[in-house]
Amino acid sequence: MPHVTALRAEHVTDGVVGVARPRLSWQVAGGTDGWVQSAHQARIRRPGEPWREAPPATGPDQVLVAWPFEPLASRDVVDVAVRVTGPDGTGDWSAPLRIEAGLLERGDWHASLVLPARDGDDRCSYLRRDFVVGDVVRARLYTTAHGVYELFLNGVRVGEDRLAPGWTSYRHRLRYQVHDVTDLVHAGANAIGARLADGWFAGRLGWWQGGLRHTSGDRTGLVVQLELTAADGTVTVVTSDGAWRAGSGGIAATSFYDGETFVADDEPAGWDRPGFDDSRWRPVDLGPLPPARLVGPQFPAIRAVAAVAVRAWLSTPSGATVADLGQVITGHVRLRLRGRPGSVVTLRFAEVLDDGELGVRPQRTARNTDRVTVGAAGELVWEPSFTFRSFRYVQVDDPAGVVVRDELVGRLVRNAVRRTGWFSSSDDELTRLHENAVRGIGDNMLDVPTDCMLRDERLGWIGDAAHYAPTAASLYDTSGLLDSWLEDLACDQRPNGSPTMVVPAVPLEPFPGDYPVAVFSDAACMAPATMVERFGDLGALARQLPSMAAWVRCVSGEVLAGFPSPGFQFGDWLDPTAPPDNPENGLTEYDVVMTLGAIRSARLAAAAAASVGDEAVRGEMSSVLDRLLAFFDARYTTADGLVVSDSQTAYALALAVGALAEGKRGAALDRLVLLLRRRGKVQAGYPGTYALMDVLAERGLVHLAYRLLAYDGIPGWRWAVRRGATTFWERWDSLVADGSLNPGDMLSFNHPVFAGIADWMRRVLGGLAPAAPGYRVVRVAPRPGGGVTWATVAQDTPYGRVDVAWRLDDDEFRLDLAVPPGASAEVVLPGADEVRRVGSGAHSFACPARQVPRDADTGPWGAHAHVAAERVHDA
């Protein structure tokens, strides 16, 4: 009989929600092969009350299903269970999911914003207050901040979250945290303490003229509301108020970019315990509750999710001592110091070595330096509280020899999102390439999808995030993180409809201002499409539709008016033919790229409007699309199908977004193939590269895609793998041919923008792709190539695990497939046109090896390719 598993509310896993009507999702186990849900029923129970059942609901929906009960009120705690009906009958009730509502209304907050005196930038304030309470049976701690904080209750750190409350568009949305601290509260005297630092709110962000400070405010502050319930139901509330005191401690300085300094003897003993003498500490100022909308948990918080041991200790040519973790990670190190009091240890960090020394040039103005001073106790276990960076190598300056080397470990810090995608193949380099994407994308998730994590940026660049969003969604459950980030994108969107280049917004002089920007701003339409395709979240799509339509109106106005706005444009960013310090100046003109991006955005917005039933917006967007197509055809294409710029990106993007009239597509594809053959490698930035690989796979030219994938020079994906990369690089040639660093100013070795190849390998080589929202239907159509003889790909979808494994030998191609209950698959074997439709369960397919197309490409390749080399299609 079928039974429900993995029941959850919204995109959170711990049951704490910030909405009154949380949507429910579940998976099903135990159903018969081909099982499809025909009905479901939910029930609810409040503490001390019997279960109440909602009426059964018919249909197959089991992902983000509407809440069937009365809305939750703030602080409500309920149990919810679900049972399902299928062809084999009705199953048992699921195990209950405990759901707890946060503070859903602004009036539920009684706390003030406590503001410590500001003694300068990059300082860490210590805050505390005592309180007395009797026996309690329930204690909930609600907290948020302007800045980043960590809390202590009676000397114990509250929770495992780091860099709370995280990063949102602080003017519009401020996330709060909820902790059950019942076990930490004592009858009698208690104390609550906090450390508070600048973080994203007031700390340095960006690089221009040394970066900007105070982008959200010039004073940090803390909001605390501790609600204590006695056995008789009496509630005592301890808040951030005038009883708090502020002081300083061992964290002498802390900065995301520059690192953290800690002096052990300056840490006040017992400052976070009751009875501490804080008479010399200063009173706090009080401010009103922050004006932004206070939002509850939406996805797993930032935490230290793994420890990475030192692989080797190195001595550099200058005599410095360096710990090599063996892989690039984002986070910090934890170490034990033992020895002479007053000894100072200095830690410096880098992603790569440069002539045997730390490669610090890519960091630009970010110093990435931690300093720790041993206290009178002579021993200290330390890790920073409020800094992070991307690194593999740690230079340890330890003149007194106090570092216990065996206990130095790297701490991987990111949002604790669940991994959902795996891939392996007979080609070890491709398997490593996929794992580099797993690491690199994971390393760039600290509440927002970022560009890099070492230099003086670490920002939510929207062009990067939109392009690698599908890959991130295939490797991790990014549903809540992407949903939250899209809310901020819409909040920060300018009145003219143009999104800010980074989200949350940070002023980026001299970069784009209040005008449309090619490709990057298409994130407003591309990222919501990922939410539907990978997670089935039509609710998020409906919420984002006004943002999508606003961008389409903005960019179409710019295009159809002939591009009147002056200012910087990214264009086909990171085209390898562009000068190192001008990566926008590639082979494809920005107006071509902007027009093609506008066509894609209009098409996505029209489809979104149709999906959510907004006929007025669908009609408007369809009309805009028609005008853009006519404009592109008249201005940028010739009668015989050539496209202005005559570049790989121009043809690939035009074909990918459907910009070409039917009669011109064949000629354009032929020209694209000729350019590939003449160059023998990719000559496209990341917007063009994403389109290029898909166009080749979709139009019968997968053998050329595999030839590009096999290329081991620059630009090629294997170049970095063969040079020991463990993440993706920002540039194809971040290390140039002689092994030295690229001379460009913009240089990162942990930058996932080109990691989209991992999703391509999963969909094309592995053969697993979504064919309906949220993988309700999967398409399984592997296209072996590149000499690969077997591959496996697995995806934890909203419906459960999909497994695909294929093997090709001299005689036979064999495909094994497992589909979870509630989902189905469309299967196409290599060399066949027939689509086989199967339901849930285990399935096997086979065909003769001779049926599998061979990808050995014997056509001309390089400078001697000529016009007559190949005719691909006539249409």
N, C-alpha and C positions, 0 to 999 in steps of 0.2 A: 504493500500500500504506500502511496506517496506521503511523505512527511516534509514539513517545512524546516529549512535550515537557514543560517546566516540572516536572520531577521534583523533589520536595522531601520532607524529613523533618519530621514534625510541623508546626508553624506557623512554622518559621524558614526563612530563605532562604540562609544562609551555611554550612549543613551542620554547625554545632556544636550538639550536642544534650545535654540533661541527663538523659536517660532511657535505660534499657538496651534497650528494645524500641520504637524510634521508628516510628510509623505512617508509611506512605508515601502520597503523592498524586501524581497525574500528569494531564496533559491529552493529547489525541490530535489529531494533524493528519494530513491526507492520506487519510482514510477516504472511502468512497463516501457519497453522500447517504443519510440514514437509518441511518448507521453506529451500531451498538451493540456494545460489547465483549462477547464471549462467554467469554473466558478471558484470563488474564495469567500471566506467569512472571517471577520476579525472580532475579537472580544477584548474587553477592557476591565480592569479591576483597580480600584483605589484601595489603599491600605485599610484593612479591617472590614472591607465590603465584599460582597459576592461578585462573581463575574457577571458582566452584562454583554450580550451579544448584539452586534450590528446585523442588519439584514444581510443575507448572502448577496453577493454581487456576481453577475455572470461575466464571462469573458476571460481572455488569456493574460490580462495585464498582471504583472508581478514586479514591476520596476517603477518606483516612485509613484505609488498608487495613492490616490487622495485619502486623506484622513477621514474616517467614517463616523467620528464621534463629535461630541460638543468640543469647542475649542478649549485648549488647556489655558489655565490661568498661571500667573507667575508662581513659582515654587511648587506647582503640582507635581506629585509623584504618582505614576500609574504603571501598572503592568499591562502589556499588550501581547496577545497571542493570535496566531493565524492558522487556519486549516484550509486545505485546498481540495478541490474535486476534479477528477480527471476521468478518463475512460475506464479506469479500474476502481472507481468509487471515491469515497471521501476519506481522507486520512485523519489521523489524530491531530489534536491541537499541538502547535509548536511549543517548545519551551518558552516561557514568558520573557519578554524584553522589558527591562526596567527603563522607563523614560522619565527624566526629570526636566522640568521646564526651568529655565533661568529667570532672570528679571525681565519680563516682556514689555513693561511699560516704564516710561521715564519717571512716573510718580512713585515707582517702587524703590527708587534710590533716595536714601536719606543722608548720604555721605557728602562731604565737601572734598574739594581738591586741595590737598595739603601741599604747600609750596615751600621747600627749604630755600634758605638764602643761597644765591648763586655766587660762588667764589671764583668763577672762571669756567672756561670751556674744558671739556674732557674730565671733569671732576665726578666723583661718585659720592652721593649723599647717603648717610646712614640715618634712618628714621625709626622711631620706636614709641610705644606707649604701653603702660601697664593697665590691667583691668582685673576686677574680681568678679567671680561668678560662682554660683552653686553647681550642683550636679546637673549635667545636661545629657539629653538623649539624642540630640541632633545638633550639628554645627555645620553651617555652610558659610564659606568665605567667597565673597564676590569682589573681584579686584580688577582695576585697569590703571593705566598711567599715561601721562605725557612723558615719554622716555621709555626706557626698558628697566625692568625691576625683577628682583627675586625676593620672596617672602620667607620669614621664619616665625614659627610659633613655639614658644617655650624652648628655644634653642634648636629646633628641628626644622630643616628646610621643608617648605610646603610644596609637594609635588615634584615632578621632574622636568617641568617646562623650562625652556631657556629663551631668553630675549623676549619675554612676554611684555606687553600684550601682542607682540608681532607688529607687522607693518601693513597699514591700510591707508586710505586717503583720509588722514586724520581730521581734516576739516569737515568731512562728511560722515565717516564711519569710524568708530573706535571700538575695537573688540574687547570684551571683558572675559575673564576666566572664572570658573566655578570649581571650588575644591571642597570635598567632604573632609572636614578636619575634626570630626567628632572624637577620634582617638587621641588627638593632640591637646585637647582642652582639659584642664584639670579643675576640680572643685577647689576654689580658693584663689590664690594669686596666679596671674598669667601675664605673659608679655608677648606682644607681637612686634616684629621688627622687619625692616625692609632695607635693601640697598637699591638705589635709584641712580641711573646713569642717562646720558644724553640720548644714545641710540639713534634711531632714524628721525626722531622728533626734533632734536636740537643739535645733533652732532654733524660733523662735516660730511657732505655728500657732493660728489662730482669732482671734476678736475680743473675746470676753467678758473684761471687766476687763483689757484690753490684751493678751489672748492668753495662751496657755500655752507654757511652755518645757519642754524635757527630757521630752517625752511618751513617748519610748522609752528614754531614758537621759540622764545628765548629763555623760558623757564620750565624746568621739569616739575612734575607734580604727580601725586599718587592718590588714588581713590580706593578706599577699603571699606567694605561693609561685611561685618561678621555677625551672622544671625544665630543666636544660641537658644535652643528650645529645651525647656525643662520637662520633666515627666508629666506635669499637670498642664502642659500646653502653653505655659507662659513663655514669651519670646523676649529676650534681651538682645539689643542691637548695639554693637561696638563699631564705631565708624571712624573714618579719618576726620578728625575735628581738631579743636584747639588744644586738646590734651597731648597731642603728639609733640615730640622734641626731635631736633635735627642735629647731627654731629658729623664727624668724619671718622675714617678708619683706615684699615690696611690698604685698601685700593686707592692709591694716591692719584692715579690717572687711568683713564680707560677710553679707548676710541676704536671704532670698527676698523679704520684704516691704519692707525698708528700703533695699536697694541695696548697692553695693560701693564701697569707697574704696581707691584704689591710689596709692602714692607710689613713683615710679620709682627714686629713689636709695636706697630701702630694700630693693630687690630685690638679694640677694647675687649678685654676678657668679659664674657657674660653679657654683652650689650643687648643680646636678643633673648635674655632670660629675665624672669621677674626679680625685682630687688636691685637691679643695676642702678647706680647713682648717676642719673643723667642731668644733675643740677647745673653742670657746666655746659651742657648742650643748649642750643638756642631754640626759642619757640619758632613755630612755623607760621607762615602766612596762610590765610584761607582764601580760596577762590570758589566760585560756583562750580557745579557739576559741568564737565566739558560740554560744549554745545553740540558736538557731533552726535549722530544717532548711535546709541550704544547697542552693539550687536553681540549675540552669544556665539558659542563655538560653532564653526562650520566645517572643520576638518582637523585632523590630528595636529597637535602643536609641535613646535620646534623642540627637539630633544637630542641628546647624545645617543645615537642609535647603534653605534658599534665602536669597538676599540681595535686599533691597528698597531701591531707590534713593529718594532724597528727591525728592518731586514738586515741592515749592515751599518757599521760605524766606519766613516771615511775620514781620511786626513787630506786636506786640500793642499795644493802647491804652496799656499802661503802659511801652512801649518795649522789652519783652523780645524776644529773637530765638528763633523757633520753627521747627523743621524739620517739615514735613508729609510723611509717607510716602505719603499718598493712600489708605491702607487700614490697618485695625487688624490687628496681628500680635501673636503672643506670642514673646518673646525678649528681645533687647537690641540695642544699637548697637555697631558697630565704627567707630573713627575714627582718623585720623592727626593727631597734634599736632606742630607744628613752630614753635619759637620760644624765647623766653627761659626758661632753666632756673628752676624754682620756680613757674612759672605754673600756676594751678589752674583747671580747667574743671569746672563743675558741670552735671550733666544731670538734668532732671526730666521726668516722663513723664505722659501722660494719653491717654485714649481719645477725648475730645471737648474742644471749647473751650466755655467758659462766658462769655458776654459778651466774646468775643475773647481771653480769657486761658485758661490751662490749667484744665480742669475737674477740680479735685482733690478736691472733696467726695465723689464716689463711692469714693474710695480709703480713706475712714475713717482708721484709724490707720496704714496702710501709707504710708511716706514715699516709696518708689520714687525714690530719689535716688542717683546715682552721682557720685563725685568722683575726678578724676585729676590728679596733679601731675607736670609735666614734669621729667625728670631732667637731669643735667649734660650729657648727650649732646645735648640740645636737640631731639630728635626721638623720637617714640614712636608705634607702632601698637598700639592697645589695644582690647580688649573684655573684659568681665567673665567670670570663671570660674564663679561660683556664685550668680548671681542671674538673675531673669527677671521679666517682667511683660507684661501686655497693653497695647498702646499704639498710637497713630497719630502723636501729636504729641510732639516732644522739645524742651523749652526748653533752649537752650544758653547758659549764662552763661559768657562767655569774655572777661573784661576785657582780657586781653593779646593777643587775636586770634590764638591759636595753633592753632585748629581749621582744618584744611584742608577746607573745606566740600564740595568735589567728591568727597571720599573718605569722607564719613560715609554709612553704609548701615545699614539695619535688618537684623538677622539673625533669621530665622524659626527658632525652636527647638521641636522636638516629636519624638515617636517617628517614626522614618523608615519608617512604614508606607506601603505602596503604595496609590496612589489606584486605585479600581476602578469608580467610577460617574460618568457624565456625562449631562447633560440640556440641551437647548436647545429653544426654541419661537419661534413668530412673535410672542409677547408678550415684549418685551425685559425688562419688569419681572419676569416670572416666571423668566426665565433668570437675571437678577441675583439674585433671591431664592434660587434653587438654588445659585448660586456663593457667596452669603453663608453658606449652610449648609456648603458645602465648607470655607470658610475658618474659620468659627466652630467647627465640630466639630474640625477639625484643630488649631486653636489650643488646644483644651482636651484635648489628649492628651499629658500628660507622665507616662507610666507608668500613670496611672489616668485614667478619664474624669471630668473635673472640672466644676465649676459655672461658674467664672469665673477670671480670671488677673490681676486688678489689685488688688482690695481685699484685706483681711486675712482671706481664706478660702482659695480655691484648693484645695478639698477634694473628695474623691470622694463627693459627695452621691448616695445610692443611688437616690432617687426620680427625680432628673434623669437619671442615667445609664441607668436601666432604660427610661425613656420614649424617649430618643433613641437607644438602642442599635441598633434596626433601621435607622434613618437612617444612623448612623455605619457600620454594616456594609454598607450599600449604596454608600457613598462611598469607603471605605477597607477594606483587609484588616485588620480589627480582631480577627481570630480569636484570635491569641495574647494580645493585650492583654486582651480580654474574658475569655478563659479564665483568665488569671492573676488578674485582679481578682475573678472569682467564687471562686477558691480562697481568696483573702483574706476575702471575705464570709463563707464558711463557717467559716474559722478564727476570725474575730472574733465570730461569732454567739453570743449569750448562751445560757446553759443552758436558759432557758425557750423558746428558739426564735426570739426576736426579734432581727433583725439590728441592728447599730449604724447610726446614721443616716448616717455617713460611713465609707467603706472606702478605705484602712486606717483603723482606729478611732482617733479622737481625742476625748477628753472634751469635751463641748459644753454645759457649764452655760450657761444654764438650760434647754437644749433636752432632748429626750426622754432618759429614762433606761431602766430595765429594765422596759419595758412595751410592748405592741404599739402601733404607730403607723400610722395610716391611709395607704394608697397607697404611701408611700415604701418600707415594708418588703416590699411586693409585688415589689420587685426580686428577692428570693430566688427567685421563680418566673418572673418575666417575662424576666429576662436569660438564664437557661439556655435558654428557649424560642427566643430569638434565635440562640443558638449552633447549634441544630439547624436552624431554618428557613433561615438564611442560609449556614451553613458545613457543615451535615451532620455535626456532631460529636456523635454519640451517646455517645462515651466521656465527654465533659464532662458530658452530661446524666446518665449513670449515676453519676458522681462526685458531682454536685450533688443527686441525688434525696434523700438524707437531710436536707440543708439545706432543700430545698423542703418536704418533709413536716413537718419541725420547725416551719417558719413557719406552715403551714396549721393544725397542731395548736394553736399559740399563738394565732393570730388568731381561729380559730373558737371557741376557749374564751372569748376576750374577748367576741366578738359574742353567742354563745349564752347567756352569763352576764349579759347586759345592760350591758356596758361598765363594769365596776366600777373600772377603773384611772383615777386622776386624772392630770392632767398635760397638757402642751401637745400639740396635734394640728395637723398641717399642713392636713388636709382637701383641698378643691379649691384648692390653692395657686395664688396669683397670679390669682385671679378679679378682673377689672378693676373690679368693683363694690365691692371691699373697700377699706377705708381704706389710704392709702399705707404706713402703719407697722404695719398689721395685715393682711397679705395672706392670712391664714388665715380671716378673717371675711367670706367671700363668701356667696353665696346658698344654698349647699348645706351642710346640716349634716354634721359630720364623721362621725357614726355611720352615716349613709346611705352616705357614701363608703367608710368602712371595711368595711361589709358587702358592698358591691358588689366592692371589691377582694378580699375574702376569697373570694367566689364565683369570681372570675377565678383566683385563686391555686389554689384547690382543683381547679378544672377543669384547669388547666395541670399540676398535680402528678399528677392521675389519668392524664392523657394521657402524661406523661413515664414514669410507672411502666409503662404499657402498652407504650410504645415500647421499653423496656429489659427487658421480660419479668418485672417484679416484680409478680406477681399479688396478693400480700398487701398491698402498699402501694397498688396500684390499687384494690383493694376497700375499703380503709380510706378513701382519699381520695374515692372515689365516695360512700361513706356520709356522710362529712362534707359533701360537696357537696349531697346531698339534704336534709340538715338545714338547711343555710344557705339553700337555696332556699325551703324551707317557712317559715323564720323571716322572710325578707325579704317573702314574699308576705303573711304574716299581720300583720306589724308596719308595713310601709312602703308597701303598695299598697291602693287601694280596689277595690271590686268592679268599678268601671267603668274601671280601668286608670290612675288618677292615682297619682303617686308622691310621697311625702313630700318636702318642700322645693320641689316644683313648679318646678324649675329646668331649664335646658338640660342641665346636667351630670347631674342626677338621671335624666332620661329617656335621655340619650345613653349614659351608662354602663350603665344597666339593660338597654338594648337590646343594647349591644356585648358584654356579658359573658354574655348569655343568662339574665338573672335573672327575667324575666317569664314568667308562664304564657301559653300560646299564645293564649288568648282575650283577653288584656289587651294584647297587643303592638300591635295596630292602634290602639287608643285612645291608648296611650302615644305612639305615633309621631305621631298627629294633634295631641296636646297639644304635643309638641316643635316641630312645624311652626308651630303657632300662636304659641308663645313666640318663635320666631325671627322670624316676620313682625312681631309687635308690637314687638320690640326693634330689628329691622333690623340686628343685628350680634351678634357673639359676646359672650355674658355667661357665660364659663366660665374656670376656671383651666386649667392645662395638663393635668391628668388628664381634665377634661371635654372640652377642645378636641380632644385626640387621638381620643377616642371619637366626638365629634360629626361630624367630617369623614368618618370611615369609615362611620358609620351612614347618613348621607345618601347616600353613594355606593353602599352595598350594598342600600339599600331603595328604589331608584328615584327618589331625590330629588337626583341629582347637580347638577341645575340650581340648587338652593338652595345647595349647597356652592360652586358657582362664583360665586354672588351674594355669598357671604361672602368669597370669595377676591378678588373685584373691589373690595371696600370699601376706600376709601383714607383713611378716618378712623381714629379711635381707638375701639375696638381693631380693628386690621386689619393684615394682613401688609404691605400696600403702604405704610403710613404711614412705616415706617422706611426702606424702599427709596427713597421719594421725598424723604427728607431726607438722602440720601447715605450711608446705612448700608452698610458692607461686611461686617458680621457680623450675628448676631442679637442682639437686646436682651433683657434679663431681663424687663422689663415692656413691655406693649404701648405704654405712654406714658412710656418712659424720657425722651424729650423730649416735653413737653406741647405743647398747641396753640399757645402763644405762642413756642415755640422754646426755652424755658428748661428746666432740668433738673427732673425729677420731685422733689417735696420729700421723698420717702421716703428713709429711711436706707439701704435695700437697693437698690442701683442699679448695674447693670453694662451696658456696651455691647458685651460679648463673652461672651454667655451662651447656649448653644445649646438650652435646654430647649424653646423653641417651634420649633426647626428641623425637627421632624417633618413639617412641611408639605412639605418637599422629598421625603421618601419617598412621601407621598401623591401628589404630582404625578407622580412616576416611575411609581407603580402605577396611578393612575386616569387622569390626562391622557396620560402617555406610554404607559401600558398594559402595563408589564412588571412581573411579580410572581412570586415563587417559588410553585410549586404542589406541590413535593415537597422534602424536605430537601436543602439545598445546591444548589438550582436544578437538580436532575436533571430535573425537569419544570418548565417555566415557563408561566405563564398570560399570554397576550398578548390583552388586551381593552381597547383604548383607548376612552375615552369623551370625545370632543371636547366642548369647552364653553368658556364665557368668551370667545367670539370668537376663540379660537385656531384658526388654519387649518393649522398644521403643527407637528409636534413630533418630536424624536429623543431616544431614551434608549439608553444603552449600559451594560452591566454585565459586568465581568470576574468570572465565576462560577468556582467550583472546577473546572468542566469546560471553561472557556474563555469567549470573548467572545460575548455575546448582543447583537445590534443590532436595534432596532426604530425604524422611521421611517414616519410617516404624513403624508398631505397631503389636505386637503379643499378642493375648488374647487366651482364652481357645478354641475358635472355629475357629479363622481365623488369617492368616497373611495378612496384607494389606501394599502395597507399593505405595506411591505417588511420582511422578517424574516430574520435569519441566526441559526442555532442551531449550537452547536459539537458535534462528535462525542461520542457518549455521552449526550447530553441530547435531550429532545424538548419539544414545545410544544403547548399547548392554545390554539387561536385562536378568538376570538369577535369578529365584526365588529360595529360599532355598529348597534343596532336589530335585531339577529338573536339567536336563541336557540341556533342550531346551534353545536356545539363541533367544530371541525376539529382533528384530531390529526395533527401532522407530526413527522418526525424531523429529524436534523441536515441542514444545508445551507441554501441560500438559497431563500426562498419569497416570492411576491407574491400579494396578494389585492386584490380591488376590489369595490365595490358602488356602486349609484347614490347620488348625494348625497342624494336625497329619502329614502333609508332611514335616514339619520343623524338621530337625535332632535335637535331644536333645544332649546337651553337657555335661550332668551329667557324669562325669568320675568316674567309680567305680573300676577302676583297682588299683593294688597295688601302693603305693606311699610312698617313703622313704626307709629306710635301708632294709626292708624286701622284696622289689621287687626282682624278680629273673629272670633268663634267660627265663624261659617258660611263663613269665607273658603275653606276647603279641607278636603275629606275625602280622606285619603290612602289608607288601607287599612281593610278590615274585619277583618283577621287579621294 
